[in-house]
Amino acid sequence: MRCTILLPAICALALSNTAAFAQNDRPRNLILFVPDGMRALMVKPETAPAMAALRDKGVNFANPHSLFPTFTTANASAMATGHYLGDTGDFSNTIYTGYPVAHANGTVVPFLQNNAVLGELDEHFGGDFLNEETILKLAREKGYSTAALGKVGPTLIFDHTDRADRPGLHSIVIDDTTGEKNGVPLSQEMKDALTKADLPLVTPSRGESRRAGDFKTPGTLVANVAQQAYFADVATKIILPMFKARNQPFVLVFWSRDPDGAQHNHGDSLNTITPGINGPTSLAGIRNADNNLAQIRKALDDLGLSGTTNIIVASDHGFSTISKESKTSPSTKITYDDTPKGFLPLGFLAIDLAKALKLPLFDPNNKNARVPDNAHPRFGSGLLGANPEKPDVVVATNGGSDLIYLPKNDRKLTGRIVKALLAQDYVSGIFVENDLGRFPGTLPLSVFNLRGKAVTPHPSIVVSFRSYTSGCDEPTLCTVSVADTVLRQGQGMHGSFSRGDTMNFMAAIGPDFKAGYINTLPVSNADVGVTAAKLLGLDRKPKGSLVGRVLTEAMPNGVTPKGFTGTIAGPRAANGLRTVLQFQRVLDQRYFDAAGFPGRTVGLPEAVKTAGAR
């Protein structure tokens, strides 16, 4: 491994993550607003006026970072706990659990945006599958009124434990499943308030915005307006007035499904990369989330709560337009019923690895049935080996990156997998579990904090896929990424290690933040959790050490540390490829801009200088 420090002179200040700052005796209120999939540079007065105004009048975190893998539940776990993924174990939206998950039809690779699955994982992994207490749980135990509303999965993650049969004692949780079998029960107080406000006890569906289409039929042309209007009404007409009447501080998390949902499912460019995620449907999704924020801020003003409420806006990740093209993949030579000829099918990584390793491929989402030669796994994930009950390789399909697990920790097999991955033009970045050894062309998982105290199984290999731009002045706004997903070329996905996916949106405003301040230091979603805990005065006893930092530079009279940038480059493989990581640092915190093979990753220079590396 080689490390180059480009600006070594500007990292001289040692500052504790728990640096003190002025705070009133009475704790402030806190609202965390998450516009899922919001790209930082798409926030403009004409596209997102409420977010732009908050950013410009408060703190503009101009150098923001999503954690890699850049997926929703992974970054929700970071915001909720202040820890990196090596501690939380929420490595992607789909992970390998090591046991059949009953609430996910018995698969060992469940999709985590499901309340029943989250509850089962808690039960299986000692009561808390994240292995770290969340800020919302700690806040309610300290006497705060607490609530989380919005997208199913990440919303519950903020207070996911000890919730059964405790309506009224647990945080208020309202998501897609409220009023249904898997919904968190509502207290009688909430039921009465909803009825009085003439709001339903069951969350409205996503309706037409849910339609993703197929390879012949375009997806949706509308944003998730009705469902999010319901969440915004519940927040502004019921929860905020209720919390004010209690006369005690509160914490509210609002997780907006848009623009993520609109960008994923849009029907603006079927099978073509332009306009991709920059068409009218995606713009409608951005405005939808922005309207929700505007409604919440108006309610704070009307209730007289603005002066005592801090607001942090942080999206979980950026976004890219999907590419399904490859010149090297064996999977593109096969004809599938649901895939255009010559395009990568869902599950292409599992298919290609099975062929390269000469191992049978089984579908963990189809009762472990053998996958025929002319088909792909139902949801993309695959089990490789003679016995699907004891697989040699598990592929957890996610999107812009996939996870590979080796349950038997076979080092020789690891080398064969790395060799197979290096041969594919859709791969850009290979990261290998440290204990499995060092391999040319790769970097270890520990370089981006994916190796920690997690209780869920750690991935053996993480694969990031190739990214490029469709041609625009700002690469992060027209990033195109190969994605292992059921969605189509031209629709939207995230998950890669490109700057298009790591560059999320972050801003803050309130009595404990500076006004009109542009913060050029790097910040991350892990910092959101740590800073929120500090603002709320929470006592935390972390089990893991991979934690973010308090963003003191954004606070009145807070100390502003310095930072530097650098690169870490792995040794070259025989074909000349090597994984390179570009990062920034503040104190002992690393912020990961982009990683992969130079020339195949947006945000990573094609020529990486490594002279003088150590």
N, C-alpha and C positions, 0 to 999 in steps of 0.2 A: 504494500500500500504506500502511496506517495501523497504527501500533503504540502500544498503551496500556500504560504501566507502572503497575500498581495498587499495588505496595508497593516503591517505589524505595529507601526508606531502609534496607532490610535486606540489601542486596548490597554490602558494603564490603570484604570480605576477599578478598585475592588469594592463592590457595593452589595450589601446583603439583599436577597430577594424580599426580605421582610422589612425593608427600610421604612421608617416611620413617616407619616404625613399627618397634617392637621385633620381632625375629625371631630364633629360635634359629640356631646355626651349622648344624645339620642341618635341611634343609627338611622341612616337615610333609607328610603325605599330604593329598590332596584328593579328595573325592567331589562331583561335580555330579549332583544328582538332579533330573530334569525331569519333573514330572507334566503331560503335554501337555494344554493346555486347562483347567488348574485355575484357577478363579475365586477371587480372594483371600478374599472374604467367605464362601465356602462352606467354608472351613477352620474347623471348630468341633470341640470335643471329642467331640460325638456323631456327627459325619459323617466326620471325618478325625483321629482321636486322635493318631496318630504325628506328623503334620505340625503339629497344634496344639501338641503338647508341645515339639517342636523349636523352633517359633516363640516360644513363651512362655518357654522356658528359655534360649534363645539370643538372636538378634537378630530382631526383628519389623520387616521393611521394610514399613511401613504405608502407603507412598505409591509403589507399584511401577508400572512402565510397560513394556508391550510396544512394540516398534517398529512403525510403520505403513509399509506394509501389514501388518496383524497376522496373518501366516501362519507356518506351521511352519518351513519351510526358511529363510525370510528371517530369523527370529529365531534359528534355529540358527546361521546364519552370523555373527550378532552375538555370541552367546555364545562361539562357537569362536574368533573373532578379536579381539573388543573393538571392532569397527568398525561404523559405521552402514551402511545398505544402499547409499548412494551410492558407497561404496568397495568393498563386497563384490560388488555386481552381482546378488545373489540377491534380486530385488525382490519375488517372490511365489512360491507353489508352482509356478505355470506362468508361464514367461517367453518372450519372443521371442528367439531365438538368432541370427537372420540367416542361417541355413543349415539344410538338412534334416538332422535328427538321425537317424542310421541306427538307433540302438537305441530310438528312439521311433516306429518305422514311418515314418520320413521326414518327420515333421512339423517345422515351424519353431517350434512352440509346445509344447515338451515339458513333461511333468509331472516335477518334479525328485525326487520320492520314489522313485527307481529307481537302483540302484548302477551299472548299465551306462550309463545316461544321464549320471550324474555323472562317470564315467570318460571318456566321450567328450567332455564339455564341457572337462574338464581338458586332454585332448589337443589340442582345437581352440583353446583360449585359452591357449596358451603353457605348458602343464603345470599351471596352477592357475587355474581359472575364477573363484575368489574374489579372486585377485590379492593375497592376504594370508595369511601363514603362520598356522596354527592353534596353539592352546595345547597340544593333545595332541601334535602333531608336534614342537614345540619342546621339550616336556617329555621325550619319549623320546630326542631327540637329546642332551639334557643328562644322560641316564642314569636317568631315572625309568622304572619299569614303568608301562605305559599300557594301558588297555582302554576300549572303548565298547560298550555293550550296549543293545538295545531296538529301537525303531521304525525300519524301513528308511527310508533317506534322511537324516534328521537325524543318526542315529547315525554314519554314515560321514563326514558333513561334518566331524566333529571331527578326522579324520585321513584325508583323502580322496585325497592325492597319493601318488605313488611306491609303490603298494601291490602291483603286479602281481608274482606269482611270488616274493614275499618273506615267506612265512609264517615267523614267529619273529623277523623283523627289523622288522616293522611292528607297530603297536598291535594288540592282540587286538580284533577286531571281530566281534560276534555279533548278527545281526539276523534279520528274517523270512526272509532268503534264505540263511542259513548252511547249508551242505551242498548247495546247489543251484547251478545254472550261474552266476548272478550274485552268489553269495555270496563274501565275501572268504575266501581259503583259510585253513584252520586249520593251525597248526604241528603237528608230530608230538607235541610236548609237550602241546598242548591236546587232541588226539585221544586220547592215552593217558589223560589225566586225566578226560575225559568218559566214556570206556569204563569206567574204574575206578570212577567214581561212579555207574555205571549210568544215565547221561544220554545221550540220543541225539545223534548227530553232525549231525542235521538238525533245524532248529527246528520245533516243532509249529505247525500252522496256527492261524489265529484261530477257525476253526470257525464256530459259530452267530453269534458276535459280529460277524462280517463282514457278515451279511445286512442290507442297507439297506431292503429292501422296494421297493414302488413306490406309485403314487398310489391303488391299490386295496388293497394288502397292507401291513400294518404291518411295520416293521423289527424288529430284534432286541430281545429282552427280557433279554439276559444280557450281562455284562461279559466282557472278554478275559482270563479267569482262567487258563486252562491255559497259554497261550503266555507270559504274563508270569510265571507260576510257574516256568516253565523258565528265563527270563532271571534271575530272582531266585535260583534254585538254582545256576545257573552262577556268578553273582557271589559267593554266600556259601559254596558248598561247594567251589569250584575256584579262582576267581581271587583272592579275598582271602587264602585260605591259601597259595596259590602266591606271591603278592606278599610275604607275611610271611616265608616261607621264604627268599626272595631277600635279605632284610635290606637293602633299599634303598627309598627313598620311592616312592610310586606316585600315579597319577592315574586315577580311574575315573569314567566318564560312564555314567549309567543313564537312558535315555530311555523313560519309561513311556508306552505308547500310550493308556492310560486316564488320565483320564476322557474324553479327546478322542474316542476311537472310540465309546464308549458314548453320548456326547452327540450325535455326528453321526448314528448309525444307529438310535437308539432307536425303538421302536414304541409309545411311551406316549401319543401324541396325534396320530394320523394326520390331516393336513389341518386341524388346529386348533392355535392358539398356546398353549393351556393343557392340561396343565401344561407343555408344551414341554420344555425341558432341565432342568426341576426335578422330573421324575417318578422313579419307583423305579429305572429302568435307569441313568439318569445318576448317581443316588446310589450304585448298586452299582459303577459305574466309579470314582467317587471313592474308595470304600472299597478297591477292588482296588489302586489305586496306593498308597494309604496302607499297606496290608498289605505291599507290596513294600519300602517305606521302613522299616517296622518290622523286617522280616526282615534288612535290611542293617545296621541299627543294632545289632540283637542279635548279629549275626556279629562286628561290630567289638568289642563288649563281650567276647564269648567268646574272641576272638583277642588280647585285650589291646591293641587298636589305637585305641580311642576317644580316649585321651589325646593321641595324636599325629596325629589326623585331623580336618581341617576339612571340614564338610559345607555346601554351598550348595544350597538348594532354590529353583529358579526355573522357573516355567511359561513357555511360549513366548508365550501370549496368553490373553485371556479368552474368553468365549463368548456367543452369542446364539441365541435361537429364530428360526427362519426364517419370514419372510413372503414370500408369492408374489403379493401384491396390488398392483394399480396401476389408476388410473382414466384414465391418459393414454397408456399404452403401446400402440402399434399391434399388438404381438405378442399381446396378450390377446384381440384380435378374431379371431384365427385358431384353428381347431380342430386339435389335435394328438392323435395316438393315445395318447400317454403322459402327458397333462397334463389336469387337471380344467378344464372350461370356465370361461373368464374368469380363469384364473391365469396368471402369468408362466411361460413355458417356459424350459428350459435354453437359454442363449444369447440371451436377450432383448435384451441390449445390442447385440450384433452385428446382430441382425435389425432393431432399431429404427434403428440408424445407417445400415444399408444402405438402408432406406426413405427416411430423411430426406435422405440424400446422393444418392439415386437411382443407387446403384452396385450392380452384381451382387455376390452373396455366395457365397463358396466355402468349403468345409470343409477345413481343413488336416489334419484327422485322418481324412479319407476320400479320400486321394489327390487333394486339391484339387478334388473334384467340386463342381459347382454345387449349391447348396442349393435345393430346390424351395420354392414359396411356402407349402406346407402342412406344412413340416418345419423342424426346427432343426438346427444343426450337431451332430455326434455328441457332442462333449464341450463344446460351447458356444462355443469359440473360432472366430473367423472371419477370412477374408481378403476385403477389399473392393477392388473395382477391376476393370478390364476383363481384366487378366492376373493370375491368382493366383500366377504365378511372380515377378511384380514388382508386388505389391499397393500400392495407395495408402494403405490403412489395414489394420493388424493389430490385432485384439481378442484379448487373452489373458484368458480367463475364469478367475476364481479363487474367487469366493464373495461376501463382503461388500464387496469392491471389485474392480474390473477394471483392467487395464492397456491403454492404447491406444498403439500405435506408428505413426509416420508415417515410413516408410523414406525418403521423398523430401523430408522436412523442409519441407513445403508450408505456409506461414503462412496463406494464404487458406483452405486446407482446414481448418486448425486452427480458424479463426474459425467456420466452418460447423459443425464438430463441437461446439464450445462452445455455439453457439446451439441446436443440437439437444438437447444434454444439459440445458440450462437449461429446456427445455420439458417435461421428464419429472418426474413427482412422486416417482419412486423414487430420484432423484439427490439427494445431500446432500454437496456438496464436490467441487470440480473443481480440479485442480492441473496446471499447464502448464509444460513445459520452458522455462527462462528464455530461451533463444536464439530461441524461436518468438514471443516478444513477450508483452505484457500484455493481458489481455482482461477486461472488466468481468464481475464475478461469480466470478472465479478468484483463486488465489494461485500463485506460482511453486513449482516442485518444491524449490528450494533451502531453503525455510523449514523443512522437516523433514528435511534432510540426505539427500535422495534424489539429489543431484547431486554426484558426487565422482570418484574415480579408477577406477571400475569398468571392466572390459574387456568385459563383456557389453553389448549395446545398451541404452542408457537409454530408459525409457518417454518418450513425448512428452506423454501426458496420463494422469493417474491419477484414477479416478472412485470416490468412496466413495458407498455407498448409504444410503438413509434408514433411521433407527432410531427406535424409540419404546419405551415400556414397556407391558407387559400389565397393570400395576397391582399394586404391592407397595410395602413401606416402603423398600426399598433398590433404586433403579433398576438398578444394575449386575447384580443377581441376576435381573431379569425383563426384560432388554433383548430386544427383537424387532428384527430387521434384515432388510430385503430382501436376498436373496442370489441370485447368478447361479450356480446349482448344480443338479446332477441330484437332490439330496436334496429332500425335500418340506416343504411348510408344516407347521410343528410340530416338525420335527427340528432339528438344531443346526448352526450354522456360525459363522464368525468372519471377520475380514478388514477390517471397517469401521473408521472413525475415531471410533466411539463410545467412551465411557468403559467401556461393558460389554465391549468387545473389547480396549481398551488396558490394562485393569486386571487384570494377571496376579497370581500369588502369588509372593512372595519371602521367604525366611528363611535364616538361617545359624546354625551352632553350631560350636564347636571352640576349640582353644587360642589361635587368633589372632583370635577374635571376643569381644566383650563378652557378658556373661551377663545375661539378663533386661532387655534394652535395647530400647526402642521407638524406631525411627528414623523420624522424621516427614519427613525430607528426601526429595525425589524421587529415585528410583533407576531404572535401566533395564537391559535385557538386554545392552546394550553395556558397561555397567559391570561386569557379571558377568565378561565376558571379560578386561577390563583388571585387575580385582581378582584374578582367578585367576592371571593372569600375574605380578602382583606377589607374591602369596603364594608362588608357586613359584620366584621369583627368576629369571624368564626374561628373557633379553636379546632385545628386540624391535626390529626396524628396519622400521617401518611404511612402506608406499608411499603410503598416503592419510592425510589429516589429520582425518578424521571419526571420532574415537575417544571412548570413554567415559572415565570418571574412576575412580580408586581410591576405594573407599568407606571412607576413613580414619575417618569418624565412628563406624563400627561396630566399630572395633578398639581394644583397650586402649591408653590414652594417645594415641589418634589425635586429630587436630585435627578439630573440627566446624565446617564452613563454614556460611554463611548462604545464604538463597535469596530469590527473589521470584517473583511471578507476573505474567502479562501476557497480552495478546491481540494478534493481528495480524489485521487485517480488510482484505480486498480491496475494490475499488470496487464499487458496486452495478451490477448489470445492468439492462437496461431494464425487466424485470419485477420489480425490487426485490430480487432474490436476490443474495447475496454470500457468498463463502466466508470463514469466520472460524476462526482457530486459537487455541485456548486452551492456554497453556503455563506451565511453571514453569522456573526457572533456578537452577542452583548454579554459581557461578563462570562459566565460559564454556559450560557444558553446558545445552542446552535439553531439557526433558522434555515430551512432547506428550500432553496430557490428552485432548482431543477436538477435532475440526474438522468443518466442514460448514456447512450453512445453518442459522441459528438457527431453532428450532422443529422441525427434522427430525433432530436428532442428540442422543442421550442423553449428558448430561454437559456440554452446551453451553448456556449461558443463552439463553433466547428473546430477551431484550433485551441487547445487547452495548454497553457504554459505550465510546465512543471519543473523548470530549472531551479535547483536549490531545494528540491523537495526533501522531506524527511519522512 
